[in-house]
Amino acid sequence: MVVNLLFLLVVHWLLCVADSGPIGKRDADFVSVRTRLDKDFSARYGPEQKYFHESMYHQHYDGRFASHPLPYDEKKSALLIMVRAFMSAMRDIGVETWIMHGTLLGWWWNAKRDVQVLPWDTDVDVQVTESTMHYLADYYNMTVHRYADSAISEKREFLLEVNPNFINRSRLDRHNVIDARWVDTSTGLFIDITVVARNYSHPIEGMLSCKDGHDYIVGLSGCMLWSINEVERPGLMIAGLGELHLPSERQHI
């Protein structure tokens, strides 16, 4: 009797596995995440191993949620709202994150008061630690977060989607340099989220790296790169610029 029961359980498990199909190599399909569109405007071509697919009309839009880019002023406003929504959600979750690249420069040149998008920017960049990305992947992948503030008339929904290839830290995986995305399901705009982790294969000891080719050295004071400061806008976090030492002029933030 026990043997027969065990046999039935094994058969049931095998059938479930067979029915589930292979693990998806690409971002969530249009039908499973669609909100208001009847057609997917994603550019569904390119290498099979590439996970995220941008829209066919602009590389900084997600074609699953929008059919065209926003006018300049609307885009700028949407980007700022998206940053506030992301920082608010990460604060509620209890994880560390910080703005980087053009987004960080926009904050710097705005006298460090609030995030301001550079005129030519159409996306936002943030970073997290490797342990944070594992946490987000385990507990918050494909979750939808609602956000509202005085700048918008109604709540907006944002999708957090983690690229399963984030566990591969090799830069040879050049089609998956973005480890996760925070997508505005109303506009199709998104935040690129990348992991910064210690690079043990780098010839310079203590180097921190991302898959997108950026390297950072921990400051001589011993302070970590992810020493986070909260500025005037609640939930907004930035990396301590004084603790960044770039290995060459060809690298930038």
N, C-alpha and C positions, 0 to 999 in steps of 0.2 A: 504493500500500500504506500509506504514511504517512498519507495523507488519510483512508483508510477506518478506520484505527486511531483517528485523532483523532475521527472522527465517532462511532465506537462508544463512546469514552470520554465524549464529551459527552452522548450518549443515556443512558448509564449514570448519569451525574451527575444528569441531569434526572429520571430515574425515582426515584432515591434521595431527591431533594428533594421530589418529589410524594408519595412514600410516607411521608415523615417528618411531614407535617401541619403546621399552623400552630404557632407558638411559644405555649406555654401562658400565659394571662393570670392564671391562678389558682394557688393553692398545689397541690403535688403531689397527685394524686388518691388516694383512699382505698386502692384496690387495690394501688397501687405501693408504699405505705409501711405498710400494715396490719401489726400484730404479733399481737394476740390477739382482736381484736373481729371479729364477723361483720357488723356494721352501722356505718355512718358516722354519728356524732352531731354532725357539723358543721352549722352553719346556712348552707346553701348558697343563700342569697338575698342580695339587695342589689345594688348597682351592679356592672355587668360588669367595670369597671376595678379593682375591689378585689381585691387578691391574697390576703392572708391572711384566713381565715375561722375565727372562733372557734366554740366549741361552742354547741349550741342550749340548753344548760342553764346555762351560765355564761360570761361574756365573757373570763375569764382561764384557760380550759381549751381544749385542742385536741381536738375531737370525733373526730378520726381515731384517737386513742389511749386514750380513756377515755369511759365512759358516764355518769359521775356525779361530782360534786365529792367531795373527801376531807373527812373530819371535821377539825375545827380543828387538833388536835395533830398529826395525820398530815400535814396540809398544811404546817404550819410546819416540820416536820422535812424534808419533801420539798423545800421551797424552799431551805433551807440546804444540803442535799446538792447541789441543782442548781447553786447558786452556786459551790460548791467544785469541782464537776465542770467547769463552764465555765471558771473561772479556771485550773484545772490544764491543760485542753486548750489554752487560748490561750497559756499559758506554754510548753507543749511546741511549739506551732506557731511561737512567737516573735513574737507581735503584741502591741501595747499595747491595753489596755482598762481601763475604770474603772467603778465603780458610780455611779449617780446617782439623783436624785429621792427617793422614799420609802426606797429601799434605802440610799442614802447617809445619810439622816437616822437610820435605824435603827442604822447603824454609829456615827454621831456620838454619839447618846444612849446608846450602850453603852460609853462611855468609850474609843472608838476601838480596842477590843480585837479584835473580830470582827464579822462581819455578823450583825445580828439583825433579823428582819423585824418591822415595826410590827404591832401586833395586828390592825389592820383591813386589812392588805395581803394580796393574793392573787396578786401577781406580783412580778417582779424587773426592774429597769431597769439597763441598762449602755449605755455609749457607746464608739464607736471613731472613728478618723479616717477621712476619705474614702478615703485610699490603702489603709488596712487593709481597708475594705469591698471595694474592687476586688480586693485580694489574696484575701480569703475567697471572693468570688464566682468568681474564676478557678480556684482550686485546691481549695476545700473545700466548695463548695455541695453539699448533699444527702449529706454524709458523716455516718456514724454513729460515735460515740465512746463507748467503754466506760470506765466509772469504778467504782472500788470504794474504800471506806475503812472504818474501824472502826465507823462508824455504820450500815452496811447489811450484811446477811448475804450478799448476792450482788451481782455486778456489775450495774450499770444501763446502759442504752444511751440516748444523747442524739443527736438529729438536729439538725444545723445546716442551716437552710434560708434562703437569701438571696432577698429580694424583688427581681426584675429591675428594678423601678421605682425602685430606689435611685439610679439615675443621673439621674433627674429631681429636681432639688433645689427645684423650685417648691413653695411652700406651697399653691398652688391644687390640687395633687394630694392633697387632704385624705383620700382613701380609702387612701392608701399612706404614712402617716407612719411606719410601722414598717418599717425597712430590712431586718431579718433576725430570725430567731427561733432560740432554742436550746430544743428541745422534749424533755421527759422522756417517752420512749415508754412508760414504765410507768404514769405518773399522768396524763398529758395537760397538766400544768403547763408553763409556758414562760417564758423570759426574753425580753423585748423588747430588741432591739439597734437603736440609732439612731446615725446618722452626725452628727458635729459638724464643720462645715466653715466656712471663711471666707465671709462673706456680702458679696459685692462690691456688691450693689444696696442695701444698708442705708445710711441717711443717716449713721450713726455709723461712722467709719472704724475698721477693725480688728474689727468685730463678727463673732462666731462664732454660727452658728445651726444649729438642727435643723428638720426639716420639721414637727415636732409643735408648733411655736410658741415654743420656748424660745430665748432669746438670751443670749449671754455676751460680756463684754468682756475682752480680754486684760489682765492686771494691769499696773499702771503700772511695775512693776519689770522688765517685759519678759519675764517667765517665761510660757511657754505654758500654756494650760489643761491640756494633757495632760502636764504634769510629773507623772510617776507615782511613787508611793511604795509599797513593799511592806511590809505590816504583819505581825503575828505569824503569822497563818495563811498558810502557804506558798502563793504564787501569788495571794493576794488583793491587788488593786490599787485604789487610790482616787484621786480627783482632789484636788489641793491646794486646800482650801477658802479659804485665805488669798489665793489668786490670782484668785478669782471676784469680779467687780463686776457687779451686776445693774442693767440700765438703768432699771427702774421697780419699784415695790412690787408691781405686778401680776404680775411674773414670779417664779417660784419654782424651787427645785431639787428 
